[in-house]
Amino acid sequence: MKAAVCSLCNTGYGPAEMTRDSWLESDLVRRLAAARRDQVRPQGVCPACLQEALLHVLLDQGDAALHDGIQSVWPLDAEAAFGALPTPLRMHAHPHYTGRGITLAMVDAGFYPHPDLTRPRNRIRAWADASAPRVVSRRFRPDRQPRWPGWDEAAPWQWHGMMTSASAAGNGRLSHGLYRGVAPDVELVLVQVRARSGGISEESIARALSWLADNAASLGVRIVSISVGGSTRDPDADNEVHQEVRRLVDQGITVVAAAGNDGQRRLVPPATAPEAITIGGLDDKNAFDHEDMAIWHSNFGVDSNGASKPELVAPSIWVVAPMLPGTPISKEAAELFKRRAALGPGKREAEIEEQIARHKLVTPHYQHVEGTSFAAPLTASVIACMLQANPELTPALVRHVLLSASRPVAGAEVERQGAGALDAGRAVKLALRETHAPWVAGSLEPRRGSDAPLILTLHDRNARRAQVVGSWDDWGAPGIPMQLAGPGLWKAAVPELPPGRHQYKFLVDGTRWQDDPDNPRKTPDGVGGLNSILIV
């Protein structure tokens, strides 16, 4: 069968798929044409592009209309209850940035080459197994289907990494583009760390990170997302995982790590690495409007230097991901939706609905899942879009933009949410505006200057004046005046301080208190905010 090509995205589809826009009601087609006159045409457009236009039209009508409209006209299963909104919509992702040209590495238990990652073009650049002392790896071409030892086992240990990778980077192929990730064009490097005998060790995590550091340049890796954790509580700074995280960041690679799911004041490596951006969980109530969002029961605590973690939160519930093909749950899902369809329009059977709800099924191929192991790769996918928008961002600037783009969760404790809930679209917009000159090409974290003073840096293009106030002089005014070193770049040299732990904040324009967004070491200030920490 000759393939047709979508006139919008140039993706190849079968001729039958190209005419499936007939499912749309005529009045909706007219509204689509009016809303996207320059792009949408009834013929010659693939379902993914046409359905994306539908989502934007429905969004203009409000959240309730979005749910009702999709439930009434969605072609994949007209009978199905629409269980979860697509993640890019809920995170307000920028539609024009999809991670194209960026490579994201993911560390997880195991993986599967799902069609959402490999078709119509394979985006898995490499796979590695770091579960044993000798790392085994393979590299793949875009025009070849990736295969590695055990790829087709349909084993339970594969599902986690398959779901985390597809939720962040999948193109939603089995949903005709609906359930795609925030970065559906990003290239992937997949590193599995679960031993065949079961279990994940810190040694295997460190080995995975070391392998990535050795191969990052040849693979073009810019981001590493880690959805697994070790077991060491209260690790010191020389923990092996911490060392490898630091090595990656020193190479210009941003590292994000999942905080964990127990809702306890308990973090383990790599979430305790100061250089990692640790991601907690958010319950956005499966809604486009985030007025009622709340913190999910993720872990929190401090890093190995005593600074508060997580840095921010991202969706960790109602995240849609594909089921592992060939597993019992995927076979049961297909049968349940087949039985539901056989009942006829508008009819329901309690047993079927209970099973669909129990398995959190959304379509015959997808279900919604939860955990900070999804919040971390979702954040990584946003970073991929940021780097596409501005490839010059360093890990320090990525951290700065992410924190600046996050919105506080009302009523939640600061130590549980960090800077707040990540807004994907806002992060990309801030990345586009982040045009630092060469003098800030490196880290913005507190550092020693050439003549040994400690330099503090603040990036704020709207500030008219700024100063540093700290615990070293009992928070006395006026503090240390900051000097404008470039457009929006403020610097201050801190006098020699006695050994120990010191806290500080920036005072902007004499009215606005702000912790240092580029210093990962923070602690609650006792009045609902955070102080930044200096260790001398």
Backbone torsions as a table, in degrees:
resi	resn	phi	psi	omega
1	MET	NA	128.3	-177.9
2	LYS	-71.9	133.5	-178.9
3	ALA	-81.1	144.7	172.9
4	ALA	-99.8	159.0	-178.0
5	VAL	-118.8	128.7	178.8
6	CYS	-64.7	133.3	-178.0
7	SER	-74.2	-9.3	179.9
8	LEU	-100.8	-49.9	-173.8
9	CYS	-107.8	-4.6	178.8
10	ASN	64.0	18.7	177.2
11	THR	-82.7	138.3	178.8
12	GLY	-80.6	132.3	176.3
13	TYR	-136.6	160.2	174.3
14	GLY	-68.9	151.4	-178.9
15	PRO	-54.9	-36.0	-179.9
16	ALA	-63.6	-39.4	179.8
17	GLU	-67.5	-31.4	-177.6
18	MET	-70.7	-15.8	-179.4
19	THR	-107.1	10.4	-175.7
20	ARG	-77.2	3.1	175.6
21	ASP	-68.9	-3.8	178.8
22	SER	-65.1	-15.1	179.0
23	TRP	-69.9	-19.2	-178.2
24	LEU	-75.0	139.9	174.5
25	GLU	-69.9	149.4	-172.7
26	SER	-60.5	-37.5	-178.9
27	ASP	-68.9	-31.2	178.1
28	LEU	-71.3	-37.1	175.9
29	VAL	-60.0	-41.4	179.9
30	ARG	-65.6	-40.5	179.1
31	ARG	-66.8	-37.4	176.7
32	LEU	-62.4	-45.2	-179.4
33	ALA	-61.9	-37.6	-179.9
34	ALA	-71.7	-38.1	-176.3
35	ALA	-76.8	-34.0	-175.8
36	ARG	-128.5	50.3	-172.8
37	ARG	-55.2	-31.9	-175.5
38	ASP	-80.8	-9.2	-174.8
39	GLN	-126.8	-45.7	-167.9
40	VAL	-87.3	126.6	173.2
41	ARG	-127.9	146.3	-175.1
42	PRO	-61.7	-29.0	-178.2
43	GLN	-116.9	155.5	175.5
44	GLY	78.1	13.1	179.6
45	VAL	-119.1	134.6	-178.6
46	CYS	-72.8	159.1	-179.3
47	PRO	-56.4	-37.3	-177.6
48	ALA	-61.8	-45.8	-179.0
49	CYS	-68.4	-41.5	-179.9
50	LEU	-65.4	-39.5	-178.7
51	GLN	-72.6	-31.2	174.7
52	GLU	-62.7	-42.3	177.8
53	ALA	-62.0	-38.7	177.6
54	LEU	-60.3	-43.8	-179.0
55	LEU	-61.0	-40.2	-179.6
56	HIS	-69.2	-36.8	176.2
57	VAL	-63.3	-44.0	-179.6
58	LEU	-67.3	-36.0	178.2
59	LEU	-60.7	-36.2	179.0
60	ASP	-62.5	-23.2	-177.7
61	GLN	-91.7	-7.3	177.9
62	GLY	110.8	166.0	-173.6
63	ASP	-63.1	-44.4	-178.8
64	ALA	-63.4	-42.9	179.8
65	ALA	-64.5	-33.5	178.0
66	LEU	-59.8	-51.2	179.3
67	HIS	-61.7	-50.3	-175.7
68	ASP	-63.1	-43.1	-177.7
69	GLY	-64.4	-44.3	-179.1
70	ILE	-66.8	-40.8	179.9
71	GLN	-60.8	-33.5	-173.5
72	SER	-84.9	-25.2	-172.8
73	VAL	-125.0	-3.3	-173.4
74	TRP	-65.4	130.6	-169.5
75	PRO	-81.3	-17.1	-173.4
76	LEU	-65.8	-38.6	177.9
77	ASP	-159.3	90.6	-172.9
78	ALA	-60.4	-19.8	-178.9
79	GLU	-87.0	-20.2	-168.4
80	ALA	-71.3	144.4	168.8
81	ALA	-73.6	133.2	-178.0
82	PHE	-81.2	102.0	-168.1
83	GLY	-80.8	-28.9	-175.8
84	ALA	-150.9	138.0	176.7
85	LEU	-70.1	148.3	175.4
86	PRO	-57.4	138.0	-175.7
87	THR	-58.1	-43.6	180.0
88	PRO	-58.5	-33.8	178.3
89	LEU	-69.3	-43.7	-177.8
90	ARG	-67.1	-31.3	179.7
91	MET	-89.9	2.8	179.1
92	HIS	57.7	43.0	-176.5
93	ALA	-66.7	148.0	178.1
94	HIS	-72.9	122.0	-173.0
95	PRO	-69.3	-18.1	-175.2
96	HIS	-95.1	-2.3	180.0
97	TYR	-122.9	120.2	-170.8
98	THR	-129.2	15.7	179.9
99	GLY	83.5	9.9	-178.3
100	ARG	-60.8	132.6	178.1
101	GLY	85.4	0.0	-178.8
102	ILE	-112.4	144.4	177.1
103	THR	-112.1	127.2	180.0
104	LEU	-113.1	127.1	174.7
105	ALA	-99.5	139.0	-179.4
106	MET	-124.9	134.7	178.1
107	VAL	-113.0	120.6	-176.6
108	ASP	-155.0	-179.1	-175.9
109	ALA	-62.8	-51.3	-179.0
110	GLY	-163.4	171.9	-173.4
111	PHE	-140.8	167.9	175.9
112	TYR	-143.0	137.8	-179.6
113	PRO	-77.8	77.0	-175.0
114	HIS	-70.0	147.9	178.3
115	PRO	-55.6	-28.6	178.4
116	ASP	-65.4	-15.5	179.7
117	LEU	-108.9	-17.3	-170.5
118	THR	-119.6	-7.4	-178.6
119	ARG	-130.3	144.5	0.7
120	PRO	-75.9	-10.4	177.8
121	ARG	-128.1	134.9	178.4
122	ASN	-70.3	124.2	178.4
123	ARG	-108.5	4.0	175.5
124	ILE	-85.2	105.3	-176.0
125	ARG	-79.0	-32.3	-178.4
126	ALA	-158.1	155.8	173.7
127	TRP	-132.3	144.5	177.2
128	ALA	-143.5	149.1	175.2
129	ASP	-116.3	109.0	-178.0
130	ALA	-105.6	19.7	-176.9
131	SER	-75.2	-19.2	179.8
132	ALA	-118.3	162.7	-177.6
133	PRO	-54.9	-33.9	177.3
134	ARG	-96.6	111.9	-178.6
135	VAL	-75.1	129.2	177.0
136	VAL	-105.1	135.0	-177.6
137	SER	-144.2	158.7	174.7
138	ARG	-142.8	150.0	176.3
139	ARG	-118.0	152.8	-172.3
140	PHE	-134.1	151.5	176.9
141	ARG	-90.4	156.0	-179.5
142	PRO	-63.4	-24.5	-176.8
143	ASP	-98.2	11.4	179.9
144	ARG	-123.5	142.9	176.1
145	GLN	-75.3	126.4	-177.2
146	PRO	-72.8	137.7	177.4
147	ARG	-137.8	141.6	177.9
148	TRP	-147.6	167.2	-177.7
149	PRO	-56.3	123.1	177.0
150	GLY	81.8	8.7	-175.6
151	TRP	-60.2	-30.3	-173.0
152	ASP	-105.7	20.7	-177.6
153	GLU	-73.3	-20.0	-174.1
154	ALA	53.3	39.9	-177.7
155	ALA	-84.9	147.2	-178.9
156	PRO	-54.7	-32.9	-176.7
157	TRP	-71.3	-11.7	178.6
158	GLN	-82.7	-25.9	-168.2
159	TRP	-64.1	-36.7	-172.8
160	HIS	-63.0	-52.5	179.4
161	GLY	-65.6	-34.2	176.6
162	MET	-62.5	-42.8	-178.7
163	MET	-70.1	-42.6	-179.6
164	THR	-65.0	-41.6	-179.2
165	SER	-68.5	-41.5	-178.6
166	ALA	-72.7	-34.3	-179.9
167	SER	-65.9	-31.7	-179.9
168	ALA	-88.6	-41.6	-167.7
169	ALA	-123.6	0.6	-179.5
170	GLY	-68.4	151.5	177.5
171	ASN	-96.7	5.9	176.8
172	GLY	67.2	28.6	-173.6
173	ARG	-57.7	-40.1	-178.7
174	LEU	-76.7	0.2	172.9
175	SER	-122.5	20.1	-178.1
176	HIS	55.4	37.0	174.0
177	GLY	93.1	-9.0	-176.0
178	LEU	-66.8	-54.3	-175.3
179	TYR	-94.8	59.5	176.1
180	ARG	-92.0	166.6	177.2
181	GLY	-85.1	179.5	178.8
182	VAL	-69.9	-28.8	-178.0
183	ALA	-123.1	70.4	-175.3
184	PRO	-74.0	-3.3	178.2
185	ASP	-112.3	2.2	-177.5
186	VAL	-70.5	147.9	173.8
187	GLU	-85.4	152.2	-172.6
188	LEU	-126.0	144.4	166.4
189	VAL	-123.8	122.4	-173.9
190	LEU	-110.9	123.7	-178.5
191	VAL	-124.1	116.0	-178.9
192	GLN	-97.9	147.3	-171.7
193	VAL	-130.2	0.1	-179.5
194	ARG	-81.6	128.1	177.9
195	ALA	-71.3	150.0	178.6
196	ARG	-60.0	-28.9	179.3
197	SER	-78.9	-6.2	-179.4
198	GLY	102.7	149.9	177.0
199	GLY	92.7	154.4	179.1
200	ILE	-127.1	123.9	-177.5
201	SER	-102.6	158.0	174.2
202	GLU	-65.1	-28.3	177.7
203	GLU	-63.6	-40.5	-179.6
204	SER	-71.3	-35.3	176.7
205	ILE	-64.4	-46.3	178.7
206	ALA	-62.0	-39.0	179.3
207	ARG	-64.6	-39.7	178.5
208	ALA	-63.1	-44.1	-180.0
209	LEU	-67.3	-37.5	178.1
210	SER	-64.4	-42.7	178.2
211	TRP	-61.9	-40.2	178.8
212	LEU	-65.3	-42.1	178.3
213	ALA	-61.4	-37.8	179.9
214	ASP	-71.0	-29.1	-172.7
215	ASN	-112.9	0.9	-174.7
216	ALA	-60.3	-41.0	-176.3
217	ALA	-63.9	-45.6	-177.8
218	SER	-71.4	-25.9	180.0
219	LEU	-95.2	-9.9	179.5
220	GLY	73.8	26.1	-176.2
221	VAL	-68.6	129.7	176.2
222	ARG	-114.2	-19.0	-175.6
223	ILE	-140.6	142.9	172.7
224	VAL	-125.3	126.7	177.0
225	SER	-114.0	128.1	-176.4
226	ILE	-117.7	117.2	-177.6
227	SER	-108.5	17.0	177.2
228	VAL	-129.1	163.0	-178.6
229	GLY	-137.0	161.8	177.7
230	GLY	-88.7	-149.6	-176.2
231	SER	-131.6	-9.0	-174.9
232	THR	-74.7	120.8	174.4
233	ARG	-92.1	144.2	179.9
234	ASP	52.5	51.3	179.8
235	PRO	-72.3	154.8	176.7
236	ASP	-87.1	174.4	-175.1
237	ALA	-64.9	-20.5	-178.2
238	ASP	-91.6	10.2	174.6
239	ASN	-53.2	140.0	-174.2
240	GLU	-60.3	-38.8	178.3
241	VAL	-65.1	-41.8	178.2
242	HIS	-59.1	-42.2	-179.1
243	GLN	-60.8	-42.2	-177.9
244	GLU	-72.5	-34.5	174.5
245	VAL	-61.6	-45.1	-179.7
246	ARG	-61.8	-39.6	-180.0
247	ARG	-62.8	-41.7	178.8
248	LEU	-64.4	-45.8	-178.9
249	VAL	-63.9	-37.6	177.6
250	ASP	-62.9	-23.8	177.9
251	GLN	-86.6	2.4	-179.9
252	GLY	89.2	18.4	-178.4
253	ILE	-105.8	128.5	178.3
254	THR	-81.7	133.7	-179.0
255	VAL	-117.7	128.2	174.3
256	VAL	-119.6	148.1	-176.7
257	ALA	-139.1	145.3	178.5
258	ALA	-76.6	140.5	-176.9
259	ALA	-77.3	-27.7	-174.0
260	GLY	109.9	166.8	-164.5
261	ASN	-120.5	9.8	-172.0
262	ASP	-88.3	-9.2	-177.8
263	GLY	69.8	23.7	-175.9
264	GLN	-112.2	161.4	171.4
265	ARG	-79.9	75.8	-173.9
266	ARG	-156.6	116.8	176.1
267	LEU	-125.8	147.4	177.9
268	VAL	-130.8	160.6	177.8
269	PRO	-58.2	143.4	6.3
270	PRO	-88.6	1.2	-178.7
271	ALA	-62.5	-20.2	-178.9
272	THR	-90.7	-0.5	-179.8
273	ALA	-73.3	124.0	-178.4
274	PRO	-58.1	-34.3	-176.9
275	GLU	-80.4	-15.6	178.2
276	ALA	-79.6	149.1	171.9
277	ILE	-94.3	108.3	-175.5
278	THR	-88.3	132.7	-172.9
279	ILE	-113.7	122.0	173.8
280	GLY	-91.0	-178.5	-173.5
281	GLY	-101.1	147.7	179.3
282	LEU	-130.0	136.5	170.1
283	ASP	-105.9	102.7	-179.0
284	ASP	-89.4	12.4	175.7
285	LYS	63.8	21.3	178.5
286	ASN	54.1	45.8	-176.4
287	ALA	-137.6	151.5	176.5
288	PHE	-74.6	-35.8	177.2
289	ASP	-85.9	121.8	-171.9
290	HIS	-98.5	25.1	-178.4
291	GLU	-64.0	-29.5	-175.9
292	ASP	-105.7	17.3	-177.9
293	MET	-66.0	155.6	-176.8
294	ALA	-144.3	158.4	176.0
295	ILE	-70.7	135.2	175.8
296	TRP	-84.1	164.5	-174.6
297	HIS	-79.5	63.0	177.8
298	SER	-95.6	165.4	-178.9
299	ASN	-76.5	161.6	178.0
300	PHE	-152.7	173.0	-179.4
301	GLY	156.9	-139.5	-177.8
302	VAL	-133.9	158.4	176.3
303	ASP	-85.5	-172.6	-175.2
304	SER	-68.9	-12.7	175.7
305	ASN	-100.9	5.5	178.6
306	GLY	86.3	10.0	179.9
307	ALA	-87.4	149.4	-175.6
308	SER	-68.0	139.6	175.0
309	LYS	-134.3	148.9	6.6
310	PRO	-82.1	169.0	176.5
311	GLU	-79.7	-31.8	-179.8
312	LEU	-161.9	176.0	-179.8
313	VAL	-127.0	153.7	179.4
314	ALA	-144.2	164.7	-176.3
315	PRO	-52.7	128.8	178.3
316	SER	-130.5	14.1	176.1
317	ILE	-150.0	154.2	-175.4
318	TRP	64.2	26.7	177.1
319	VAL	-89.9	124.1	-177.3
320	VAL	-90.3	132.2	-180.0
321	ALA	-146.3	154.8	179.9
322	PRO	-73.1	152.4	173.4
323	MET	-82.7	151.8	-179.8
324	LEU	-70.5	116.3	-179.7
325	PRO	-58.2	143.4	176.7
326	GLY	86.3	-4.9	179.2
327	THR	-86.9	160.7	178.9
328	PRO	-55.9	-38.7	-177.8
329	ILE	-67.6	-37.2	179.0
330	SER	-68.0	-36.6	177.6
331	LYS	-69.1	-39.5	178.4
332	GLU	-66.1	-38.9	178.8
333	ALA	-60.8	-45.8	179.1
334	ALA	-59.2	-41.7	-179.2
335	GLU	-68.7	-40.2	-179.5
336	LEU	-63.1	-45.0	-179.7
337	PHE	-70.4	-31.0	175.7
338	LYS	-65.6	-43.6	178.5
339	ARG	-64.9	-39.1	179.7
340	ARG	-64.2	-43.6	-179.1
341	ALA	-63.1	-33.6	-178.3
342	ALA	-68.9	-18.3	-179.2
343	LEU	-70.1	-24.6	-178.5
344	GLY	101.1	162.9	-176.7
345	PRO	-57.8	134.0	173.5
346	GLY	77.3	-0.1	-176.9
347	LYS	-102.3	146.9	-179.3
348	ARG	-135.8	151.4	175.4
349	GLU	-125.1	125.8	-171.7
350	ALA	-55.5	-42.5	-177.4
351	GLU	-62.0	-43.1	-179.8
352	ILE	-64.6	-45.5	-178.1
353	GLU	-64.3	-36.8	178.7
354	GLU	-65.1	-39.7	179.2
355	GLN	-68.9	-40.6	177.8
356	ILE	-61.8	-43.3	179.7
357	ALA	-67.8	-39.9	-177.3
358	ARG	-63.7	-37.7	179.9
359	HIS	-89.7	2.1	179.9
360	LYS	56.2	42.5	-177.9
361	LEU	-80.3	142.9	177.7
362	VAL	-113.4	-44.5	173.9
363	THR	-139.1	178.0	177.3
364	PRO	-60.9	-16.0	-177.1
365	HIS	-114.2	-11.6	-172.1
366	TYR	-130.8	150.6	173.1
367	GLN	-139.1	162.5	175.5
368	HIS	-98.6	143.9	-170.2
369	VAL	-129.3	175.8	-178.9
370	GLU	-149.6	159.1	178.8
371	GLY	135.2	151.3	176.2
372	THR	-69.1	-13.2	173.8
373	SER	-65.0	-14.6	172.3
374	PHE	-98.3	-32.4	178.6
375	ALA	-61.1	-38.6	-179.4
376	ALA	-65.5	-52.6	179.1
377	PRO	-66.6	-28.3	174.7
378	LEU	-64.0	-40.7	175.1
379	THR	-63.8	-41.4	178.2
380	ALA	-61.8	-36.4	179.1
381	SER	-67.8	-34.5	174.9
382	VAL	-65.1	-40.8	178.2
383	ILE	-61.2	-38.3	177.8
384	ALA	-59.9	-41.1	177.7
385	CYS	-67.5	-37.7	176.6
386	MET	-61.7	-43.0	-178.6
387	LEU	-71.1	-31.4	173.0
388	GLN	-63.1	-41.6	-179.8
389	ALA	-69.6	-35.7	-178.0
390	ASN	-146.2	88.0	-176.5
391	PRO	-62.9	-13.3	-176.6
392	GLU	-82.8	-3.3	-178.5
393	LEU	-63.3	130.0	172.9
394	THR	-88.3	166.6	175.8
395	PRO	-54.6	-37.5	178.9
396	ALA	-65.4	-40.8	179.0
397	LEU	-72.0	-34.0	175.0
398	VAL	-60.0	-46.9	177.9
399	ARG	-58.9	-46.4	-179.2
400	HIS	-58.3	-46.6	-178.2
401	VAL	-66.6	-43.7	179.5
402	LEU	-57.8	-47.0	-178.4
403	LEU	-67.4	-38.4	179.2
404	SER	-67.1	-29.9	-177.4
405	ALA	-86.7	-3.0	-178.2
406	SER	-89.6	147.2	-177.3
407	ARG	-114.6	128.3	-177.9
408	PRO	-56.5	141.5	176.5
409	VAL	-90.0	115.6	-174.4
410	ALA	-58.3	132.8	175.4
411	GLY	81.2	-2.0	-177.8
412	ALA	-95.1	147.1	178.0
413	GLU	-67.0	139.8	-177.6
414	VAL	-61.0	-40.5	-176.2
415	GLU	-66.9	-17.6	178.2
416	ARG	-91.9	-22.4	-175.6
417	GLN	-115.7	-12.3	-176.3
418	GLY	61.4	-128.1	-179.3
419	ALA	-75.8	-14.7	178.0
420	GLY	120.2	-159.6	-175.4
421	ALA	-85.6	131.2	-178.2
422	LEU	-71.0	132.2	173.6
423	ASP	-107.5	108.6	-172.2
424	ALA	-63.6	-44.4	-178.9
425	GLY	-64.3	-41.4	179.7
426	ARG	-65.5	-36.8	179.2
427	ALA	-62.1	-42.2	179.5
428	VAL	-67.0	-40.9	179.3
429	LYS	-62.9	-41.2	177.8
430	LEU	-67.6	-35.6	177.9
431	ALA	-63.5	-37.7	179.0
432	LEU	-64.7	-32.2	-178.5
433	ARG	-85.5	-11.3	-173.5
434	GLU	-82.1	83.4	-176.9
435	THR	-111.8	65.5	-179.9
436	HIS	-67.0	147.3	174.6
437	ALA	-78.2	171.4	-175.4
438	PRO	-58.6	-22.9	-175.3
439	TRP	-68.6	-12.4	176.8
440	VAL	-119.5	30.8	-179.9
441	ALA	-66.1	-25.1	-179.5
442	GLY	-93.3	-153.3	-177.3
443	SER	-72.5	146.7	173.4
444	LEU	-98.3	2.4	-179.9
445	GLU	-67.1	157.9	177.8
446	PRO	-53.4	132.2	-176.4
447	ARG	-151.3	161.5	178.8
448	ARG	-80.0	134.5	175.4
449	GLY	-82.3	-177.8	-175.9
450	SER	-65.3	-30.6	179.8
451	ASP	-100.4	19.2	170.8
452	ALA	82.2	-4.1	174.5
453	PRO	-71.4	156.7	177.3
454	LEU	-83.1	124.0	-175.9
455	ILE	-102.7	125.4	172.6
456	LEU	-106.1	139.2	-174.7
457	THR	-128.0	137.7	176.8
458	LEU	-130.2	131.1	175.1
459	HIS	-107.6	112.7	179.3
460	ASP	-154.3	103.8	-175.5
461	ARG	-72.6	-16.7	-178.4
462	ASN	-94.7	-10.4	-176.2
463	ALA	-71.9	141.0	174.9
464	ARG	-98.6	-27.9	174.1
465	ARG	-157.6	158.4	-178.4
466	ALA	-154.1	153.2	177.5
467	GLN	-147.7	160.8	178.4
468	VAL	-106.7	128.8	176.9
469	VAL	-123.2	134.7	-173.7
470	GLY	-144.7	173.0	-177.9
471	SER	-73.2	-16.1	-176.5
472	TRP	-64.6	-23.2	174.4
473	ASP	-125.3	32.9	177.6
474	ASP	60.4	39.4	175.0
475	TRP	58.2	34.8	-178.1
476	GLY	-74.9	145.9	175.5
477	ALA	-86.6	151.9	3.8
478	PRO	-89.2	6.8	-177.8
479	GLY	75.2	-152.1	-178.4
480	ILE	-107.4	114.6	178.5
481	PRO	-63.5	140.7	176.5
482	MET	-98.9	146.3	-178.1
483	GLN	-108.4	141.9	178.9
484	LEU	-77.0	114.6	-176.6
485	ALA	-101.2	-7.8	-178.7
486	GLY	177.5	177.1	-179.2
487	PRO	-54.9	108.7	178.0
488	GLY	74.0	8.6	-176.4
489	LEU	-111.5	115.1	-178.5
490	TRP	-110.3	139.7	-179.7
491	LYS	-132.9	150.6	175.5
492	ALA	-144.9	140.1	175.5
493	ALA	-99.2	122.3	-178.4
494	VAL	-88.0	129.8	177.2
495	PRO	-59.2	162.0	-179.5
496	GLU	-57.8	130.2	-177.1
497	LEU	-111.2	152.2	176.4
498	PRO	-68.9	153.8	178.4
499	PRO	-56.8	143.9	178.8
500	GLY	139.3	-163.0	-175.0
501	ARG	-111.3	121.3	-177.6
502	HIS	-120.9	146.1	178.9
503	GLN	-113.1	151.3	179.7
504	TYR	-155.7	166.1	173.8
505	LYS	-145.6	161.7	170.9
506	PHE	-94.9	140.7	171.8
507	LEU	-112.5	112.4	-173.8
508	VAL	-102.8	126.8	178.0
509	ASP	55.9	24.8	175.3
510	GLY	73.8	0.2	-175.2
511	THR	-131.6	-25.1	-171.0
512	ARG	-111.6	117.7	177.6
513	TRP	-88.4	137.8	-177.4
514	GLN	-147.5	131.9	171.3
515	ASP	-72.3	166.2	-177.4
516	ASP	-77.7	107.4	-175.7
517	PRO	-67.0	-17.2	-177.7
518	ASP	-100.1	3.1	175.5
519	ASN	-106.8	112.5	-177.2
520	PRO	-69.9	-12.7	-177.4
521	ARG	-88.5	112.5	-176.9
522	LYS	-139.3	163.0	177.3
523	THR	-150.7	147.8	178.9
524	PRO	-56.8	140.9	-177.9
525	ASP	-93.0	-0.2	177.3
526	GLY	87.7	-6.3	179.7
527	VAL	-129.2	28.5	175.7
528	GLY	94.6	1.2	179.2
529	GLY	-122.9	-160.4	-178.9
530	LEU	-129.7	144.1	167.1
531	ASN	-104.2	148.1	173.8
532	SER	-88.6	156.8	-171.9
533	ILE	-120.3	135.7	168.4
534	LEU	-114.3	132.1	176.3
535	ILE	-114.1	115.4	-177.2
536	VAL	-105.7	NA	NA
